[in-house]
Amino acid sequence: MKENNHILISGYYGFDNSGDDAILKAMIKDIKMTDEKLNIKVLSNNPLRTNEIYNVESVNRFNYTEVIRAMKETDLFISGGGSLLQDVTSTRSILYYLSLMGLALFLKKPIMVYANGIGPINKKFNRLLTRTILNKVDIITLRDEGSRDYIREMKVKNKDVFVTADPVFTLQEANEKRVNEIMDIEEIPTDKKMVGIAIRHWKDDDKLVRMISKTVDKIADDYDVNIVLVPMHFPEDVKISNSVLNLVKTKRCYVLQNKYPVEEIMGIIKGMDLIIGMRLHTLIYAATQEVPMIGLVYDPKIKGFLEEMRINNWLYVDSLDEENLFLLFQEAWNDRFKLREAIVLNHDKFKDMAKVNVNKVFEILGR
């Protein structure tokens, strides 16, 4: 066993997506807390930015010469976390991540699938290739039971499969002083209770913007709160959030216009009394801060997470209208203290489960 092992990490990194940035930050933090001398290299869309933020080596994920060199040097290849193995986004995406694992297998490198959410995988060839690769990797950790059910249904026979939790559960939010500074910068008053909303581009943006803006106005009319739209992916989420802002009638709606690190977004969400989230990591951030939530389900991973958290407050985006969303908001707002209690009961459990991921890394390295 080497004293200073090398680890190569692949994922959706360097794309200014807060959720994936949070995953990488948590992974690096947890691994370094166990062994600060371990050498970590990351495949990124923006290597310079990744180097700067995470203080690790990084190479361009699309420079195949550098990727092959990095793979040859590594003692462990990690694929994760997040929803990498799905073909809803595109076939090109899933083939990219499977090809990296295929390269690692060809070079006889140990492979860990780290806290992945798997599926949906709709195309027959993609399912076959995913099953073949997953049967050959060393360890698979999954962030939810739904993913384990999914790979069982795909007939994956690998015995080293463990359900853990998203790595983000181990992160710490920014302090209240910094959060207040951000609110001053954004000119968002903190004199009232706050409702957070985080949406993303989907099939019919115009309809989604109309539904959310009408709901915002109803909340503003009936409740004495400030409403803050929280972009999670730049610049896409800022654009759709500003579309809502331009359509609402209330003056108590705001958008976070600037990009902030993971811990600061978590700290901002901590100050919310309730959050309505469409992106998975908006809801995970809320769970880490024990904030009551409503999920807008556009992907099975959203519903799966809420089920894991024992939370029933969700609606499908495709059947969304302002009336059913406002009714759900009323119910959640009235029950928000009970919802918080339910989240508190699960928070520590998920944090402990998230730590299992890093334990498996060092098992593979023979520590």
ZASEPA-571054 format. One line per field, with one value per residue (C-alpha): x, y, z. Coordinates in Angstrom, 3 decimals, m for minus. Layout:
N
px = [X  ...];
py = [Y  ...];
pz = [Z  ...];
***
This chain:
367
px = [0.000  1.320  1.668  0.276  m2.398  m3.782  m7.525  m9.161  m12.722  m15.192  m18.596  m20.523  m17.918  m16.935  m20.383  m21.465  m24.104  m24.385  m25.568  m22.688  m20.223  m21.524  m21.050  m17.429  m16.707  m18.129  m16.246  m12.899  m13.485  m14.443  m11.547  m8.984  m10.263  m9.308  m5.974  m4.880  m1.828  m3.861  m3.516  m6.838  m7.272  m10.613  m11.904  m13.555  m15.102  m13.188  m9.901  m8.504  m11.678  m11.764  m8.108  m8.873  m12.007  m11.101  m7.310  m6.828  m5.267  m7.672  m7.592  m9.932  m12.529  m12.608  m8.840  m8.604  m4.807  m4.782  m7.652  m5.822  m2.628  m4.485  m6.205  m2.876  m1.457  m4.379  m4.840  m8.617  m11.149  m14.295  m17.394  m19.751  m21.750  m24.979  m27.210  m24.528  m25.983  m29.201  m30.098  m32.898  m30.397  m28.753  m27.218  m23.909  m23.761  m24.228  m21.825  m19.187  m19.310  m19.509  m16.553  m14.441  m15.266  m14.522  m11.101  m10.430  m11.381  m9.098  m6.217  m7.112  m7.829  m10.138  m13.464  m15.959  m19.364  m19.755  m23.202  m24.904  m28.566  m29.112  m31.763  m33.914  m32.053  m34.493  m32.509  m31.851  m28.161  m27.542  m29.138  m27.057  m23.807  m24.600  m25.354  m22.130  m19.981  m21.674  m21.171  m17.409  m16.759  m15.393  m17.923  m21.200  m22.693  m26.110  m27.763  m31.262  m33.187  m34.867  m31.510  m30.882  m34.314  m33.512  m30.255  m31.906  m34.606  m31.776  m30.403  m27.118  m25.554  m22.696  m22.714  m20.841  m23.750  m24.533  m27.246  m25.688  m26.678  m25.720  m22.258  m23.700  m25.161  m21.674  m21.198  m21.448  m23.351  m21.885  m22.356  m25.173  m22.895  m21.931  m25.549  m26.583  m23.823  m25.187  m28.715  m27.406  m25.557  m28.695  m30.890  m33.204  m34.861  m34.827  m37.542  m40.182  m40.411  m39.006  m40.175  m37.563  m38.306  m35.825  m36.883  m35.113  m35.728  m38.154  m40.360  m42.645  m40.862  m43.630  m46.239  m43.911  m43.106  m46.805  m47.706  m44.894  m45.530  m49.245  m48.386  m45.892  m48.570  m51.084  m48.557  m47.677  m51.371  m52.248  m49.033  m46.744  m43.533  m40.690  m40.187  m36.672  m35.895  m32.656  m30.810  m28.824  m27.314  m25.782  m26.861  m29.918  m31.688  m31.064  m32.778  m35.938  m36.026  m35.863  m38.709  m40.821  m39.685  m40.681  m44.167  m45.176  m47.183  m45.882  m42.933  m41.850  m40.272  m36.489  m33.896  m30.349  m28.563  m24.986  m23.285  m22.325  m20.379  m22.232  m21.902  m23.340  m26.370  m26.901  m26.689  m29.221  m31.607  m31.152  m32.809  m35.926  m39.104  m40.103  m38.693  m40.265  m37.645  m37.442  m33.760  m32.746  m29.964  m32.219  m34.172  m31.007  m29.676  m33.010  m32.791  m29.267  m30.589  m33.798  m36.006  m39.550  m39.885  m42.186  m40.864  m41.691  m41.099  m39.760  m37.526  m37.909  m34.873  m36.875  m39.740  m37.271  m35.454  m38.684  m39.808  m36.476  m37.062  m40.653  m42.024  m45.291  m45.377  m44.781  m46.430  m45.528  m44.296  m46.144  m49.517  m48.730  m51.179  m51.275  m54.285  m52.870  m49.460  m50.968  m53.122  m50.034  m48.174  m50.982  m50.888  m47.091  m46.995  m49.547  m47.675  m44.148  m43.151  m44.187  m42.366  m39.229  m39.481  m39.705  m36.606  m34.685  m35.380  m33.770  m30.945  m28.375  m29.145  m28.424  m25.274  m23.957  m24.917  m23.078  m19.875  m20.026  m19.097  m15.638  m15.120  m15.584  m12.908  m10.316  m11.501  m10.635  m7.254  m6.588  m6.553];
py = [0.000  3.411  6.077  8.778  7.299  9.056  9.395  10.566  11.926  12.357  14.066  17.051  19.488  22.910  23.811  26.316  23.972  24.491  20.953  19.273  21.791  20.878  17.175  17.685  19.973  17.419  14.529  16.319  17.544  14.096  12.332  14.923  14.766  11.085  11.576  15.114  13.842  11.891  13.241  14.117  15.000  16.085  15.972  19.348  21.506  24.442  23.118  26.491  27.332  23.865  24.219  27.587  26.604  23.123  23.308  20.096  19.229  19.320  18.429  19.208  16.461  16.746  16.580  12.844  12.739  14.321  12.106  8.935  10.138  10.927  7.530  5.717  7.525  6.940  4.258  4.652  6.047  7.561  8.176  10.435  11.633  12.907  11.635  10.652  7.367  8.438  9.151  11.661  14.516  12.850  9.579  11.398  12.157  8.586  7.237  9.724  8.510  4.833  5.244  6.597  3.548  1.392  3.051  2.398  m1.263  m1.539  m0.094  m2.403  0.470  0.042  1.822  3.229  4.573  7.205  8.150  7.997  8.364  5.999  6.230  6.623  4.814  4.337  3.147  m0.583  m0.228  2.222  m0.162  m3.084  m1.125  0.263  m3.220  m4.603  m1.843  m1.820  m5.561  m5.028  m2.067  m2.642  m0.795  1.007  3.406  4.851  7.902  6.393  3.117  3.930  3.662  0.244  m0.895  0.475  m1.417  m4.585  m4.171  m3.772  m7.124  m5.721  m8.611  m6.759  m7.779  m4.714  m2.271  m0.015  2.587  5.622  9.300  12.357  13.665  17.176  16.143  16.515  20.176  23.150  26.309  29.830  31.818  34.284  37.320  36.359  35.598  39.051  40.609  38.806  39.990  43.555  43.148  41.773  44.416  41.744  42.817  40.364  42.041  39.401  35.643  34.305  31.784  30.471  29.243  27.504  26.562  25.465  25.304  22.540  21.560  24.610  27.534  30.009  27.925  27.279  30.989  31.886  29.296  30.303  34.047  33.630  31.544  34.173  36.857  34.745  34.074  37.761  38.734  36.290  36.036  38.693  37.245  38.088  35.683  34.934  33.058  31.091  30.171  26.939  26.783  29.803  31.434  29.295  29.533  33.273  33.799  31.878  33.376  36.876  35.953  35.248  38.509  40.474  38.954  39.207  42.135  42.059  44.202  41.595  39.172  39.088  37.113  36.317  37.853  36.894  33.513  32.299  29.302  26.231  27.025  30.496  29.218  26.733  29.574  31.609  28.654  28.207  31.611  30.491  29.493  27.237  26.478  25.328  23.488  21.974  21.060  18.125  19.936  22.815  20.237  18.590  21.978  22.581  19.177  19.899  23.146  21.517  23.826  22.679  22.028  21.453  19.499  20.179  16.808  16.787  13.741  10.548  11.544  14.417  12.178  9.527  11.950  13.259  9.693  8.967  12.041  10.919  14.146  14.063  17.700  17.492  18.040  16.929  19.861  18.657  18.885  22.059  24.949  27.908  26.583  23.185  24.694  27.409  24.855  22.725  25.819  26.617  23.099  23.089  26.576  25.642  22.412  23.793  23.161  19.493  19.270  20.633  18.003  15.250  16.582  16.833  13.143  12.160  14.708  12.994  9.609  10.869  12.642  9.378  7.479  10.028  9.331  5.684  6.785  7.913  4.786  2.727  4.779  3.762  0.153  m0.028  1.599  m1.049  1.351];
pz = [0.000  m0.952  1.683  m0.632  m2.844  m5.900  m6.484  m9.710  m9.425  m12.254  m12.196  m13.496  m12.223  m13.504  m14.847  m12.147  m10.748  m6.989  m6.277  m8.084  m6.644  m3.189  m3.863  m4.911  m1.965  0.477  m1.120  m1.000  2.553  3.843  2.105  3.238  6.835  6.813  5.041  4.200  2.285  m0.224  m3.778  m5.422  m9.072  m10.588  m14.153  m14.737  m17.414  m15.864  m14.429  m13.348  m11.408  m9.840  m8.782  m7.224  m5.316  m4.090  m3.850  m5.827  m9.163  m12.075  m15.752  m18.613  m18.783  m22.596  m23.103  m23.628  m23.594  m20.127  m18.959  m20.014  m18.344  m15.124  m15.196  m15.619  m12.576  m10.239  m7.568  m7.480  m9.928  m8.383  m10.481  m8.595  m7.072  m8.448  m11.248  m13.732  m14.963  m16.678  m20.282  m19.760  m20.189  m23.172  m24.307  m24.797  m21.062  m19.831  m22.459  m21.307  m17.695  m18.673  m21.039  m18.180  m16.099  m19.140  m19.433  m15.751  m16.200  m19.245  m17.178  m14.268  m11.871  m8.854  m9.384  m6.900  m7.888  m5.153  m3.797  m7.178  m7.978  m10.914  m13.631  m15.507  m18.289  m21.144  m24.147  m24.388  m25.336  m22.481  m19.988  m21.270  m21.121  m17.657  m16.325  m17.810  m16.295  m12.873  m12.549  m12.864  m10.535  m7.034  m4.854  m5.557  m3.017  m3.801  m2.318  m2.101  m1.964  m5.267  m7.044  m5.511  m6.670  m10.112  m10.579  m9.249  m11.887  m14.428  m13.155  m11.848  m9.881  m8.164  m4.472  m3.195  m3.304  m0.326  0.188  1.875  1.482  m0.505  0.545  0.992  4.363  5.857  4.809  7.188  6.271  6.320  9.529  10.143  9.802  6.253  5.339  6.557  4.442  1.379  2.083  2.305  m0.993  m2.650  m0.995  0.428  3.706  6.605  8.674  7.823  7.601  4.346  1.774  m0.656  m4.180  m6.477  m10.001  m13.156  m16.891  m17.874  m20.812  m20.822  m19.189  m19.983  m18.176  m15.219  m14.866  m14.957  m12.324  m9.972  m10.381  m9.622  m6.556  m5.400  m5.639  m3.711  m0.962  m0.809  m0.622  2.167  4.203  5.632  4.178  1.815  m1.095  m2.365  m5.573  m5.157  m8.398  m8.150  m11.648  m13.391  m15.590  m16.450  m13.081  m12.814  m16.150  m15.265  m11.743  m13.218  m15.559  m12.475  m10.870  m13.976  m13.963  m10.288  m8.976  m5.409  m4.344  m1.771  m4.255  m4.768  m6.746  m5.637  m8.611  m7.727  m7.578  m4.102  m2.767  m1.566  2.139  1.636  m0.276  2.549  5.074  3.098  3.008  6.748  7.154  5.267  7.078  4.178  0.750  m2.507  m4.535  m7.982  m7.981  m5.785  m3.977  m3.031  m1.018  0.300  1.438  3.177  4.854  6.134  7.643  8.958  6.872  5.921  2.189  m0.747  m3.724  m7.363  m9.022  m12.584  m12.097  m10.005  m7.909  m6.362  m5.281  m4.131  m1.852  m0.334  0.338  2.028  4.213  4.946  3.421  1.479  0.344  m3.392  m6.772  m10.279  m12.351  m15.454  m13.650  m11.736  m11.446  m9.093  m7.159  m6.176  m5.414  m3.240  m1.383  m0.749  0.434  2.891  4.312  4.601  6.119  8.770  9.533  9.167  12.784  12.510  9.185  10.805  13.552  10.913  9.150  12.428  13.088  9.765  9.547  11.787  10.262  6.753  7.909  9.373  6.230  4.093  6.032  4.953  1.426  2.453  4.575  1.423  m0.366  2.169  2.192  m1.510  m0.841  1.789  4.736];
***
